[in-house]
Amino acid sequence: MKRILFVNRFFFPDISATSQILGDVAFHLAKCGYQVTVITGRQLYDNSNATLAEFETVRGVRIRRVATTRFGRSNLLARAADYLSFYPAAWSAIRAEIKAGDILVAKTDPPLLSVAVAYAAKRRGVYLVNWLQDLYPEVAMHLGVPLIQGALARLLQRMRDASLRSAAANVVIGDRMAALVRSRGVAPDIIHQIPNWSEDEEVRPVSHEDNPLRREWELDGHFVVGYSGNLGRAHEFETLLDAADGLRDQSRIVFLFIGGGSNFIQLERRVREKGLEHLFRFQGYQPHSVLRYSLGVADVHWLSLRPELEGVIVPSKFYGIAAAGRPTIAVTAEDGEIAQLVRDHDCGVVVPSGAGQQLREILLALADDPDRLRRMGMKAREMLEGNFTRRHAFAKWEALVAHLGDG
């Protein structure tokens, strides 16, 4: 029986986006007959104090959880400490678990995990697959993270590139990311593009009349601009705030933010400073059981990505929006990954970063055009079903694993 080991800092029962995506693949491959093990941490993404069992088997997947520091996500130093403690703990677990011929899949939490595991993979004769959810140190460089600049950043890039070139396969999640990885000297034949996905079988379009959250959150009669998930440093919100400032007298419009993250807190503060509390509502992460309703509660969803991070990060929340049959307002680079999909499939609107006035006018127009909203939402779901379902991704993962296992 072929053995597959996944390594990522978070896994089931954690509900963060990358954890859920990993869970989808791991549980599916176990169902296909593979012997699947996940090496992960004992914490939850939004709860550093959680202590999960060291060993557990869930739906055929064996989970081995390693102990790390528990400083949480309060600041960069805390995150760095938790990252650094995961590497040696995971390294020891990998050495105890892997055997020649295994397939070792390393995700990108913590950053540069591929560098940490590449040596072990080579020594033990296993197939290394790097599953790239983002590219580090580029993320840190563009966000101005202290120390991860200049000579050190270039050194980290060289180490990362070497680990990608030595791998049996590198899974990327978008066209721009694939091009960037190729530009770093990685052979095209070991780059496999498998976009992220959503829970498209569970999350389906729900009418406002059938959505209990519209009533519970007192949103009936409002035009709701939604956001769901982590709002981090990669996402700018000043364009949205500028638009909202010009809509302060439009009581029918509500900006609904569901989730958390560093910029979630900053946005709440900026909303208070601008006196826009009457337009904004904030909710924490919702239970998985109501995901179809929390995504469907909005009329349109907003997402953003700093233009300099195109190709380094791909906002996976786009696929959940499409699953819910809602259009997207993408405040991104005009030639970016999500912007191109939005235009190609006519499933939303693209607004350049900084164009708050343009965004304001678009929101007013959409609020008065429910037919256009409905049409774009239908096209979003059609795009998903034709290209980005979970089944599409599973088929690509099955083909990749079968090829490596027979190699």
N, C-alpha and C positions, 0 to 999 in steps of 0.2 A: 504494500500500500504506500502510495506517494505521501510524503510528509511536507507540510507547509508550515513555516513559522512566521508569524507577523510580529512586528515590534512597533509599538506606539505608546506614548505616555498615558493615553486615556483609552478606555474600552468599556464595554457593557458592564454595569448598567448606566454608564455616563451617557448624557444626551446631547453633547456637543456635536456639531455637524460632522467633523472628521471622524469622531468616534462612531457615529451612526453609520457612516459610509463604510468604515472598516468592518463594522458588525455585519452589514448586509453581505459583503463579500465573504467574510470568514464563515458565517453560518451557511451561506449558499454552497461554498466549496466543501464544507463538511457533509452537507446533504448529498453532494455529488459523489461521496465516497473517499474523499481525501482525509488524511489524519492531520487535523489542524490544531495548532497551538498558538496562543497569543501571549506575548510577553509584554506586560504593561505595568502601570503604577497602581497604588492602592487608594488613590484619591479620586475625587470627581472634579471636573473642570471648574464648577462653580462652588465647590466646597472642599477646601484643602484639609479640613479636619475630618473628612470621612475616612473610615478605615475599612476597606473591603477585605474579604478573605484572601489569604495567600494563594490557595489553590481552589479551583472551582471548575466544574464542567457544565456548560450551558449549551443546550441544543447541539450536542456533539462536538463542541469546541472546548478544548482544554485551555484554561486560563491560568497563567502563572503571574502573580502580581508581586512586584519587587518594592522594597521600602526605600523611600527617598525623604528629603527634607520637606517641610510643610509650610513654607512661607507664603504660598499663594500668589495671586496675581495683582497684589496691591501696588507694586512698583517694579521697575526694571531690575533692581538688585534682587528682589525677592524671586522674581521669575528666573533670573540667571542662576541663583543658588539651587532652585529646584531642578532646573535643566542639568546643571553640572552633577548633581547627585544621582541623576537617573543613568548617566552614561556608565559608570562602573557597575552599578547594580544590574543594569540590563546586560552588560558585557558578561558578567559572571553567569547570569541565567542562560544567555545564548550558548556559552561554552559548555554548560551542563546539558543543554537540550539538543544541539545540532549534531547531525551525522553526515558523512559524505553522501552526496546525492540529494540532500534536502534542498528545498526552495526557501530562501530567507528573504522576506519582504519587509523592508525598512521604510516607514513613513517619515515625515519631516517634523515630527514633534517628539523630542526636542530638535532644534535646528542642527544641521550637520550630522544627523544620525548616521547617514551613509558613510561618513568618514570614520565614525567610531566602530562600525560593524564590518567594513570592507576587509580589514586585515583578518578578522576571525573567519570570514567567508572564504578567503583565499587559502588560509591555513587548513581549514577543514574540508575543502573541496565541495562547497555547496554553491548553488546558483543564487547569486545576489540580485534581487530586484529592488530598485529604488522607486518608491511611489511618491512622486513629488507633488505635494499640495501647494508648495510655494518654493521660491528659490532664495536661499540664504547663502551668503551674507547680503545679497542685493537688497532684500527687504530692510535690513538694519541700516544699510548705507543710505537708502533713499529717505528713510524716516529720521536720519540724523542721530542714530543711537550712539552715545559716547563711546569712544575707543574703537568701534567697528568702522573705521575709516582708514584711508591711506594705506600704508604698508601692511598693516595687520589685515585689512579687508582683502587686499590682493593675495596675501598668503592663504587666507581662508578660501578664497575662490579657487586657487590652484589645488588645494587639498580636496575641495569638493569636486572639482572637475576630474581629478585623478580617480576618485571613488566612482564617479559616473562612468568614466571610460572603462574601468575594470569590471563593471557589473555585467551580468548576463542580459539584463534588460532594465530600461528606465521608463516608467509610466508617467506621462505628463497629462495635464488635464485641459490643454487648449492649444490652438494653433500658434499663438504668439509665444507660449512657453516652449513649444517644440522647436520653434525657430531659434529662440535664445539658447537652448541647450545645444543645438547643432552648432551655433556660432562659437561655443566653448570647446569645440573639437571632439564632441561625442559623435560616434558613427551613427548615421541615420538608421541603419538596420537594427540597432538596439534601442531605438526610441519608439515607444508604442503610445499612441494617443488614445486615452480612455477618459472622456469627460466625466465629471461628477454627475450625480443624478439626484432625484428626490424619491420620496415614497409615493410614486405615481399610482400605485394600485389602491393605497389607502386614502391618499389625498386626491380628491376629485372636486370639480366645481360644485359649490353649494349656493343656492340662491339666498339672498338676504332674508327672505321670508322664512326660510327653513334653518336659519342660523341663530341658535340661542344666544350667542355672544353679542349679536347686534342689540338684543333687548337687554341683556344683563349689563352691558357696558353703556347703555343709553345712547346708542349710535343711530337709531332709526331716525330718518329724515335728514341725516348728515351725509355730506360727501367726504369719504374717509380715505386719506392718504396713509398707507400702512408701511411699516417696516418691521421685520421679524428676524431676530437673531442677534449675533454679536455685532456691536458697533465699536470698532477698534480704531487704532491710529491710522490704519490704511484708508479709512473712510472720512471724507471731509463733509461737514454739515453746514458750513457757512453759506453756501449757495441756497440751501433749503431755508435757512433762517432768514436770509435776505428776502426770499420770496414770501415767507410767512409774515414778515414785517409789513409788506405791502398788502397783505390780506387781513390785517388785524380787525377790520370792520366786517369781514365775511364770516359771520357766526355759523353759517351752514357747513363750513369746511373744518375738518378735524384732522390733525396729524397724530396718528396713533403709533407709538413705538412699543414693541414687545421684545423683551430680551435683556441684554446687559452689555458690559464691556466698558473700557476706559472712556471712550467718547460718549457712551450713553450717559454717564454721570456728568461729563462736561456739557453735553447738550441740555440736560435738565437745568444746570446752573445758568447757561446762556439764555435759555427761555425765560427764566425768572428775571434776569437782568434786563431783558428787553420788554418785560411786561406782557408776554405772550401766553401766559398760563392758560387763558381761556380757549386757545386754539390747540393746545397739546395735551395728550394723555399718555401716561407711561404705565406699562404693565410689565411684570417680571416674566421670566420664561414660563411657558405654559406646559401642562402635562402632555405627554405624547398622545394621549387618547383624544385630545381636542385639537390636534394640529390642523385637521381639515377645516375646522371652524375658525381657528385663529388666523390662518392664512386667507380664508375666504371672507373674513369680516370687512376687509378693505374693498374699496372700489378700484383703486389702483395702488401699486406698490412703488416705493422709491428705493433705489439703491445707488451707492456711489463708490467710486474707486479713484484714488489720486492718480492722475494721468501718468506720473513717473513710475507707477507700479504695474503698468500694463505689461503682461507677459511674465511677471513675477508672481502675481496673485490673480486668480480668477474667482469672482464672487459666486460661490455655489448656490447661494440663496435664490439666484435667478431661476433655477430649475423647480424649486418649490413654488415660486410665484406662478410659473407656467402650469404646474400640476393643478393648482387651485383655479386655473382658468381666469387669471387676472393679468392685465397689461402691466408693463414695467416702465417707469420713468428712470432712465439710466443717466445719472450725472457722472460722466466718465469722459475719457478721451474720445473724440469723435470717431477715431479710427480704431478704437479698442475692440477687444474680443466680444464683450456683451453688446456694445453699440452695434457691431456688425450684425450680430444675430437679431437684434431688435429690428434693424432696418430690413434685413433680408426676409424676415418673416412677418413684417408689419404687425408686431405684437407689442408695440409701445412707442415711446418717444425718447429721443436722445437729446440731452441738454449739456452743453459744455460747462465744465467747472467754472464758477464765477458768474454765470449768466442768471442771476437771481430774478431780474426783471422778466426775462424770457420764460423762466420756470413759472413765475406768477401768472403770466398770460396763458400759458398752457394749462395750468390747473383750472383757471376760470373757464376756459373753453371746454375742457373735459367734463367739468361739473355740469355744464349745460348740454352735453351730448352723450346721453346714456347709450344710444345706439352704437356710437363709435367705440365706447368702452366695451360693450358686449362683443362687438366684432373683433376687436383686438384681443380680448380675452379668449375667444374661441380659437383664434389663430395661434395664440400662445400654447394652448393645449394641443392643437394639431402639430405644432412644431415639436413639442415634447414627445408625442406618441410616434412621430416619424423618425426621431433621431436620438432622443436622450432618455429613454425609459431605463428602469433598472434592468430589464431583460436585455436591452442592448449592451449594457455594461457587463452583465454576467457572462454573456456569450463571448465577449472579448477577453475577459479574465479566464474563462475556461480554455479558450484557444491558446492563450499565452502560457498558462500553467502546463497544459498538455504538451506543448512544444518544448518547454524547458525540461520537463520531467523525462521526455523521451530523448533529450539531447545527450 
